[in-house]
Amino acid sequence: MDSQLAIERIYREEYGRIVASLVRRFGDIDIAEEAAGEALLAAVEKWPVDGVPPNPGGWLTTTAGNRAIDKLRRESHRDAKHQAAYMLSDDTPHEPTGIVEDDRLRLIFTCCHPALAPEARVALTLRLLGGLTVAEIAQAFLVPETTMAQRITRAKKKISVAKIPYRVPSAADLGERVDGVLAVLYLVFNEGYLSSSADSSPIRDELTAEAIRLARILRQLLPGVPEVTGLLALMLLTEARRSVRVADGQLVTLDEQDRGGWDRALIEEGHALVRECLETGRPGQYQLLAAVNAVHTDAPSAADTDWGQVATLYSQLYALTRSPIVALNRLIAVAELDGPEVALAQVDRLPLEHYHPWHATRADLLRRLGRSAESREAYDAALALTDNEAERAYLTRRRGQLG
Amino acid sequence: MTKYMLTVHGTVDDPEFDLEAMQPVFEAVDVVNKKMMDAGIWVFGGGLEAIDVSTTVDNTGAEPIVTDGPFAESKEWVGGFWILDLPDLDAALEWATEASKACAGKVEVRPFQADT
């Protein structure tokens, strides 16, 4: 049983690398996935008897490659492409640097290609790079397994038929395409961190962990892209607060969190990455959000928060994004600096009536101004717009505290 | 190499056809066409006459039936297209980006079936 679990853990860790290397070699995702699956079966059979090989990832890749070639040889009518594919020899060493890593990078750009629907990009990335099963992905996104299977099959068909290349984009397109990959990873993280849906646990560890793992890989592969570092830092500094973010089924906001429960190791790692970004001096939205989180996690208590710094960072972010949501977050800092009345006047002008944090922010500012009746209405409006149980419990409690 | 069809759609919302106003578009499209030919990827391309001169033939029944007009009432129809021979979708999207700019309209990219 233990060895079974160990094999599955190794397989999951190595899956993206195995599949990416086979996709490069055979030019076909289905062949790669099938061969990877057969390699797992072989490992389950052999490893408990012979022991885990010294380089399990290399063993799995070699075995999968051999299985793919066997299959292509057996097939009576192979087309020229497959003929050519199995003629290729693969001398690439299975090592965590160099061309094998480039395989994963190539594949992640394929999975996050702008010609695929956004929900398909997320699903494909989790399937092919993360090694999650279709059932797991379906469960994570609360859609029936058949729906998710169709979504993934359709995306793979489009990659194959429309010829979406397995290639790291040219320098001219790289920035934009990296943004697309980062957006997918951030979406996966957020879906795990604060699910928008009613019938799931508020935090789904597996998605946040997977997003962080993929972000770490991407950072290894693209160390010179500061936004990649920024996104990883942002995820780590957010994840560091996870264990105290929900208590007794209720969301605990930053000011009320038990800071002793924060994960210091993640915070230190995140802070180091933020410093690295600052030294690079090419700010972007993830880096700025990470910096905001660094300010928060730097304060021993909520009262010690450097709100001036938070407001400045959000101003920079607003200059980049022109997003009213960013403006709203800046005004939360302004409320601490200049008082709730100043902030409320500006919050009221933001076009965010359909965004529940806007109502929740208004409710809090109105509460602080002693305008209980209006505050209650704002809490009701926020509650009407969110399904997340932990958040609903928090908003309900705050509403109940109004005089 | 794969052949891709880059299609430009006309819609019911298009302004009345005005030869003079369209002149800069024709010129821009000519430039892109020339660029495609020079790149050696050009298979075929052209603009179509207006949808109201189309004729539909249906020979799926006992007798062929010829009808005036398109086969389906639609708010959108093909206005023109290019067929290009390209290595992959990224190349097709790049050309579509130029084509869309030149013809001042959205361009749909679709691969032909293999062996076409």
Interface residues (C-beta under 8 A of the other chain):
Chain A: H113 A115 V161 A162 K163 I164 P165 R167 P169
Chain B: T2 P87 D88 L89 D90 A92 L93 V109 R110 P111
